[in-house]
Amino acid sequence: MQEMYTPEELANLLKISRRTVYLWLREGRIKGIKVGDLWRIPKESLGEFLEEGAKTADKDQ
């Protein structure tokens, strides 16, 4: 089983608000799995999200 983060854990890890994490999940910017009413974010989804952000940042420079 792969490692998963809760939105709260991800917010703490990235030093952002939980609200931002939930917004990204709803918009599909970061992939998550909904278990009942609870969101879980696979560790590899975080990696993909960060890689995409790095590519975007490189293009802006």
Gaussian input, Z-matrix of N, CA and C with variables (Angstrom, degrees):
# hf/3-21g

backbone

0 1
 N
 C     1     B1
 C     2     B2     1     A1
 N     3     B3     2     A2     1     D1
 C     4     B4     3     A3     2     D2
 C     5     B5     4     A4     3     D3
 N     6     B6     5     A5     4     D4
 C     7     B7     6     A6     5     D5
 C     8     B8     7     A7     6     D6
 N     9     B9     8     A8     7     D7
 C    10    B10     9     A9     8     D8
 C    11    B11    10    A10     9     D9
 N    12    B12    11    A11    10    D10
 C    13    B13    12    A12    11    D11
 C    14    B14    13    A13    12    D12
 N    15    B15    14    A14    13    D13
 C    16    B16    15    A15    14    D14
 C    17    B17    16    A16    15    D15
 N    18    B18    17    A17    16    D16
 C    19    B19    18    A18    17    D17
 C    20    B20    19    A19    18    D18
 N    21    B21    20    A20    19    D19
 C    22    B22    21    A21    20    D20
 C    23    B23    22    A22    21    D21
 N    24    B24    23    A23    22    D22
 C    25    B25    24    A24    23    D23
 C    26    B26    25    A25    24    D24
 N    27    B27    26    A26    25    D25
 C    28    B28    27    A27    26    D26
 C    29    B29    28    A28    27    D27
 N    30    B30    29    A29    28    D28
 C    31    B31    30    A30    29    D29
 C    32    B32    31    A31    30    D30
 N    33    B33    32    A32    31    D31
 C    34    B34    33    A33    32    D32
 C    35    B35    34    A34    33    D33
 N    36    B36    35    A35    34    D34
 C    37    B37    36    A36    35    D35
 C    38    B38    37    A37    36    D36
 N    39    B39    38    A38    37    D37
 C    40    B40    39    A39    38    D38
 C    41    B41    40    A40    39    D39
 N    42    B42    41    A41    40    D40
 C    43    B43    42    A42    41    D41
 C    44    B44    43    A43    42    D42
 N    45    B45    44    A44    43    D43
 C    46    B46    45    A45    44    D44
 C    47    B47    46    A46    45    D45
 N    48    B48    47    A47    46    D46
 C    49    B49    48    A48    47    D47
 C    50    B50    49    A49    48    D48
 N    51    B51    50    A50    49    D49
 C    52    B52    51    A51    50    D50
 C    53    B53    52    A52    51    D51
 N    54    B54    53    A53    52    D52
 C    55    B55    54    A54    53    D53
 C    56    B56    55    A55    54    D54
 N    57    B57    56    A56    55    D55
 C    58    B58    57    A57    56    D56
 C    59    B59    58    A58    57    D57
 N    60    B60    59    A59    58    D58
 C    61    B61    60    A60    59    D59
 C    62    B62    61    A61    60    D60
 N    63    B63    62    A62    61    D61
 C    64    B64    63    A63    62    D62
 C    65    B65    64    A64    63    D63
 N    66    B66    65    A65    64    D64
 C    67    B67    66    A66    65    D65
 C    68    B68    67    A67    66    D66
 N    69    B69    68    A68    67    D67
 C    70    B70    69    A69    68    D68
 C    71    B71    70    A70    69    D69
 N    72    B72    71    A71    70    D70
 C    73    B73    72    A72    71    D71
 C    74    B74    73    A73    72    D72
 N    75    B75    74    A74    73    D73
 C    76    B76    75    A75    74    D74
 C    77    B77    76    A76    75    D75
 N    78    B78    77    A77    76    D76
 C    79    B79    78    A78    77    D77
 C    80    B80    79    A79    78    D78
 N    81    B81    80    A80    79    D79
 C    82    B82    81    A81    80    D80
 C    83    B83    82    A82    81    D81
 N    84    B84    83    A83    82    D82
 C    85    B85    84    A84    83    D83
 C    86    B86    85    A85    84    D84
 N    87    B87    86    A86    85    D85
 C    88    B88    87    A87    86    D86
 C    89    B89    88    A88    87    D87
 N    90    B90    89    A89    88    D88
 C    91    B91    90    A90    89    D89
 C    92    B92    91    A91    90    D90
 N    93    B93    92    A92    91    D91
 C    94    B94    93    A93    92    D92
 C    95    B95    94    A94    93    D93
 N    96    B96    95    A95    94    D94
 C    97    B97    96    A96    95    D95
 C    98    B98    97    A97    96    D96
 N    99    B99    98    A98    97    D97
 C   100   B100    99    A99    98    D98
 C   101   B101   100   A100    99    D99
 N   102   B102   101   A101   100   D100
 C   103   B103   102   A102   101   D101
 C   104   B104   103   A103   102   D102
 N   105   B105   104   A104   103   D103
 C   106   B106   105   A105   104   D104
 C   107   B107   106   A106   105   D105
 N   108   B108   107   A107   106   D106
 C   109   B109   108   A108   107   D107
 C   110   B110   109   A109   108   D108
 N   111   B111   110   A110   109   D109
 C   112   B112   111   A111   110   D110
 C   113   B113   112   A112   111   D111
 N   114   B114   113   A113   112   D112
 C   115   B115   114   A114   113   D113
 C   116   B116   115   A115   114   D114
 N   117   B117   116   A116   115   D115
 C   118   B118   117   A117   116   D116
 C   119   B119   118   A118   117   D117
 N   120   B120   119   A119   118   D118
 C   121   B121   120   A120   119   D119
 C   122   B122   121   A121   120   D120
 N   123   B123   122   A122   121   D121
 C   124   B124   123   A123   122   D122
 C   125   B125   124   A124   123   D123
 N   126   B126   125   A125   124   D124
 C   127   B127   126   A126   125   D125
 C   128   B128   127   A127   126   D126
 N   129   B129   128   A128   127   D127
 C   130   B130   129   A129   128   D128
 C   131   B131   130   A130   129   D129
 N   132   B132   131   A131   130   D130
 C   133   B133   132   A132   131   D131
 C   134   B134   133   A133   132   D132
 N   135   B135   134   A134   133   D133
 C   136   B136   135   A135   134   D134
 C   137   B137   136   A136   135   D135
 N   138   B138   137   A137   136   D136
 C   139   B139   138   A138   137   D137
 C   140   B140   139   A139   138   D138
 N   141   B141   140   A140   139   D139
 C   142   B142   141   A141   140   D140
 C   143   B143   142   A142   141   D141
 N   144   B144   143   A143   142   D142
 C   145   B145   144   A144   143   D143
 C   146   B146   145   A145   144   D144
 N   147   B147   146   A146   145   D145
 C   148   B148   147   A147   146   D146
 C   149   B149   148   A148   147   D147
 N   150   B150   149   A149   148   D148
 C   151   B151   150   A150   149   D149
 C   152   B152   151   A151   150   D150
 N   153   B153   152   A152   151   D151
 C   154   B154   153   A153   152   D152
 C   155   B155   154   A154   153   D153
 N   156   B156   155   A155   154   D154
 C   157   B157   156   A156   155   D155
 C   158   B158   157   A157   156   D156
 N   159   B159   158   A158   157   D157
 C   160   B160   159   A159   158   D158
 C   161   B161   160   A160   159   D159
 N   162   B162   161   A161   160   D160
 C   163   B163   162   A162   161   D161
 C   164   B164   163   A163   162   D162
 N   165   B165   164   A164   163   D163
 C   166   B166   165   A165   164   D164
 C   167   B167   166   A166   165   D165
 N   168   B168   167   A167   166   D166
 C   169   B169   168   A168   167   D167
 C   170   B170   169   A169   168   D168
 N   171   B171   170   A170   169   D169
 C   172   B172   171   A171   170   D170
 C   173   B173   172   A172   171   D171
 N   174   B174   173   A173   172   D172
 C   175   B175   174   A174   173   D173
 C   176   B176   175   A175   174   D174
 N   177   B177   176   A176   175   D175
 C   178   B178   177   A177   176   D176
 C   179   B179   178   A178   177   D177
 N   180   B180   179   A179   178   D178
 C   181   B181   180   A180   179   D179
 C   182   B182   181   A181   180   D180

   B1=1.4557
   B2=1.5342
   B3=1.3048
   B4=1.4598
   B5=1.5298
   B6=1.3074
   B7=1.4660
   B8=1.5302
   B9=1.3143
   B10=1.4654
   B11=1.5211
   B12=1.3208
   B13=1.4604
   B14=1.5203
   B15=1.3090
   B16=1.4620
   B17=1.5276
   B18=1.3275
   B19=1.4652
   B20=1.5345
   B21=1.3072
   B22=1.4650
   B23=1.5270
   B24=1.3445
   B25=1.4667
   B26=1.5195
   B27=1.3284
   B28=1.4588
   B29=1.5242
   B30=1.3256
   B31=1.4627
   B32=1.5250
   B33=1.3221
   B34=1.4705
   B35=1.5231
   B36=1.3213
   B37=1.4598
   B38=1.5256
   B39=1.3366
   B40=1.4651
   B41=1.5227
   B42=1.3465
   B43=1.4712
   B44=1.5366
   B45=1.3273
   B46=1.4579
   B47=1.5264
   B48=1.3201
   B49=1.4648
   B50=1.5303
   B51=1.3244
   B52=1.4658
   B53=1.5206
   B54=1.3056
   B55=1.4702
   B56=1.5297
   B57=1.3244
   B58=1.4638
   B59=1.5276
   B60=1.3232
   B61=1.4654
   B62=1.5263
   B63=1.3291
   B64=1.4663
   B65=1.5279
   B66=1.3155
   B67=1.4657
   B68=1.5240
   B69=1.3236
   B70=1.4616
   B71=1.5230
   B72=1.3369
   B73=1.4627
   B74=1.5257
   B75=1.3185
   B76=1.4690
   B77=1.5258
   B78=1.3340
   B79=1.4626
   B80=1.5271
   B81=1.3230
   B82=1.4602
   B83=1.5158
   B84=1.3125
   B85=1.4743
   B86=1.5179
   B87=1.3310
   B88=1.4585
   B89=1.5203
   B90=1.3273
   B91=1.4604
   B92=1.5246
   B93=1.3150
   B94=1.4490
   B95=1.5139
   B96=1.3134
   B97=1.4559
   B98=1.5170
   B99=1.3068
   B100=1.4541
   B101=1.5284
   B102=1.3278
   B103=1.4507
   B104=1.5242
   B105=1.3238
   B106=1.4612
   B107=1.5148
   B108=1.3210
   B109=1.4662
   B110=1.5227
   B111=1.3372
   B112=1.4539
   B113=1.5226
   B114=1.3201
   B115=1.4577
   B116=1.5245
   B117=1.3291
   B118=1.4536
   B119=1.5229
   B120=1.3403
   B121=1.4611
   B122=1.5212
   B123=1.3373
   B124=1.4651
   B125=1.5280
   B126=1.3237
   B127=1.4625
   B128=1.5329
   B129=1.3333
   B130=1.4716
   B131=1.5312
   B132=1.3297
   B133=1.4687
   B134=1.5169
   B135=1.3225
   B136=1.4620
   B137=1.5264
   B138=1.3290
   B139=1.4666
   B140=1.5225
   B141=1.3265
   B142=1.4704
   B143=1.5251
   B144=1.3209
   B145=1.4591
   B146=1.5338
   B147=1.3272
   B148=1.4636
   B149=1.5250
   B150=1.3314
   B151=1.4675
   B152=1.5211
   B153=1.3242
   B154=1.4652
   B155=1.5276
   B156=1.3155
   B157=1.4616
   B158=1.5171
   B159=1.3340
   B160=1.4633
   B161=1.5339
   B162=1.3369
   B163=1.4647
   B164=1.5295
   B165=1.3181
   B166=1.4555
   B167=1.5170
   B168=1.3261
   B169=1.4655
   B170=1.5170
   B171=1.3416
   B172=1.4608
   B173=1.5312
   B174=1.3208
   B175=1.4611
   B176=1.5227
   B177=1.3449
   B178=1.4601
   B179=1.5212
   B180=1.3096
   B181=1.4692
   B182=1.4924
   A1=108.49
   A2=115.38
   A3=119.08
   A4=111.58
   A5=114.37
   A6=120.20
   A7=109.52
   A8=115.27
   A9=121.81
   A10=110.01
   A11=115.44
   A12=122.50
   A13=109.40
   A14=116.39
   A15=120.54
   A16=106.34
   A17=118.40
   A18=119.01
   A19=112.29
   A20=116.70
   A21=120.32
   A22=111.06
   A23=116.88
   A24=120.60
   A25=110.92
   A26=116.33
   A27=120.48
   A28=111.20
   A29=116.66
   A30=120.48
   A31=110.57
   A32=116.89
   A33=120.29
   A34=111.14
   A35=116.81
   A36=121.68
   A37=111.73
   A38=116.60
   A39=121.65
   A40=113.64
   A41=115.56
   A42=121.87
   A43=111.13
   A44=113.82
   A45=121.78
   A46=107.76
   A47=116.56
   A48=119.33
   A49=110.89
   A50=115.30
   A51=120.88
   A52=109.78
   A53=115.34
   A54=120.33
   A55=110.93
   A56=117.07
   A57=121.33
   A58=110.57
   A59=117.35
   A60=120.87
   A61=109.88
   A62=117.14
   A63=120.12
   A64=111.53
   A65=117.53
   A66=121.41
   A67=109.96
   A68=117.56
   A69=121.71
   A70=111.29
   A71=117.33
   A72=120.83
   A73=111.00
   A74=116.40
   A75=120.51
   A76=111.51
   A77=117.13
   A78=121.64
   A79=112.83
   A80=117.11
   A81=120.80
   A82=113.69
   A83=117.49
   A84=120.43
   A85=111.28
   A86=116.17
   A87=121.82
   A88=106.78
   A89=116.19
   A90=120.44
   A91=110.13
   A92=115.09
   A93=120.97
   A94=110.53
   A95=114.49
   A96=121.62
   A97=107.16
   A98=115.95
   A99=120.02
   A100=108.46
   A101=116.31
   A102=123.28
   A103=105.96
   A104=115.90
   A105=118.97
   A106=108.31
   A107=116.65
   A108=121.71
   A109=112.58
   A110=118.10
   A111=122.31
   A112=111.78
   A113=115.52
   A114=121.64
   A115=110.05
   A116=115.62
   A117=122.99
   A118=107.03
   A119=115.34
   A120=121.21
   A121=108.48
   A122=117.89
   A123=119.93
   A124=110.75
   A125=115.78
   A126=121.20
   A127=111.00
   A128=117.13
   A129=118.82
   A130=111.62
   A131=118.20
   A132=120.62
   A133=110.64
   A134=116.12
   A135=120.00
   A136=109.77
   A137=116.64
   A138=120.52
   A139=111.97
   A140=116.33
   A141=120.83
   A142=110.87
   A143=116.50
   A144=121.96
   A145=110.38
   A146=116.69
   A147=120.50
   A148=111.35
   A149=117.75
   A150=120.62
   A151=111.09
   A152=116.28
   A153=120.62
   A154=110.69
   A155=116.80
   A156=121.06
   A157=111.90
   A158=116.60
   A159=120.56
   A160=110.58
   A161=116.94
   A162=120.21
   A163=110.51
   A164=116.65
   A165=121.46
   A166=110.82
   A167=116.75
   A168=121.26
   A169=111.15
   A170=116.98
   A171=120.86
   A172=111.12
   A173=117.32
   A174=121.53
   A175=111.51
   A176=116.50
   A177=121.55
   A178=112.94
   A179=117.23
   A180=119.13
   A181=112.66
   D1=135.14
   D2=-178.35
   D3=-79.66
   D4=155.90
   D5=179.56
   D6=-71.28
   D7=140.06
   D8=-179.33
   D9=-127.30
   D10=150.81
   D11=174.83
   D12=-112.48
   D13=147.52
   D14=168.02
   D15=-84.06
   D16=160.90
   D17=175.74
   D18=-57.08
   D19=-35.88
   D20=179.36
   D21=-65.53
   D22=-43.37
   D23=178.76
   D24=-63.79
   D25=-41.44
   D26=179.63
   D27=-65.76
   D28=-41.25
   D29=177.75
   D30=-60.52
   D31=-43.86
   D32=178.71
   D33=-65.12
   D34=-41.60
   D35=-179.53
   D36=-62.14
   D37=-42.70
   D38=-177.81
   D39=-90.70
   D40=-4.23
   D41=-178.91
   D42=57.69
   D43=49.50
   D44=176.01
   D45=-130.49
   D46=175.35
   D47=-179.73
   D48=-81.63
   D49=154.90
   D50=174.91
   D51=-60.99
   D52=-36.71
   D53=-179.49
   D54=-58.03
   D55=-40.31
   D56=178.17
   D57=-64.14
   D58=-42.24
   D59=178.58
   D60=-60.89
   D61=-46.82
   D62=179.09
   D63=-62.56
   D64=-37.29
   D65=177.39
   D66=-63.04
   D67=-47.64
   D68=178.84
   D69=-59.88
   D70=-39.20
   D71=178.10
   D72=-64.22
   D73=-46.62
   D74=-179.83
   D75=-63.18
   D76=-38.56
   D77=-179.62
   D78=-77.65
   D79=-12.53
   D80=-178.14
   D81=81.34
   D82=12.32
   D83=179.67
   D84=-70.70
   D85=-29.52
   D86=173.71
   D87=-128.16
   D88=137.78
   D89=-176.21
   D90=-84.24
   D91=132.98
   D92=178.00
   D93=-139.48
   D94=168.66
   D95=178.84
   D96=-119.40
   D97=130.60
   D98=179.16
   D99=-97.91
   D100=122.42
   D101=178.25
   D102=-113.28
   D103=101.04
   D104=-172.27
   D105=65.89
   D106=-121.39
   D107=177.16
   D108=-96.97
   D109=1.19
   D110=-173.22
   D111=-104.59
   D112=136.98
   D113=176.46
   D114=-93.53
   D115=143.42
   D116=171.68
   D117=-133.65
   D118=137.75
   D119=-177.79
   D120=-114.52
   D121=116.23
   D122=177.89
   D123=-63.87
   D124=144.58
   D125=-179.05
   D126=-56.48
   D127=-39.38
   D128=-178.78
   D129=-68.02
   D130=-27.67
   D131=175.76
   D132=-66.24
   D133=-37.74
   D134=176.56
   D135=-62.94
   D136=-43.98
   D137=178.93
   D138=-59.29
   D139=-44.69
   D140=178.71
   D141=-62.68
   D142=-42.77
   D143=-179.89
   D144=-61.64
   D145=-44.67
   D146=-178.97
   D147=-68.56
   D148=-38.18
   D149=177.31
   D150=-62.98
   D151=-43.41
   D152=178.63
   D153=-62.85
   D154=-40.40
   D155=177.42
   D156=-63.56
   D157=-38.28
   D158=178.69
   D159=-66.66
   D160=-39.38
   D161=178.35
   D162=-64.07
   D163=-41.72
   D164=178.96
   D165=-63.82
   D166=-41.49
   D167=179.50
   D168=-64.62
   D169=-38.47
   D170=178.79
   D171=-64.96
   D172=-37.23
   D173=179.68
   D174=-67.10
   D175=-32.45
   D176=-177.46
   D177=-74.98
   D178=-14.21
   D179=-176.93
   D180=-91.29

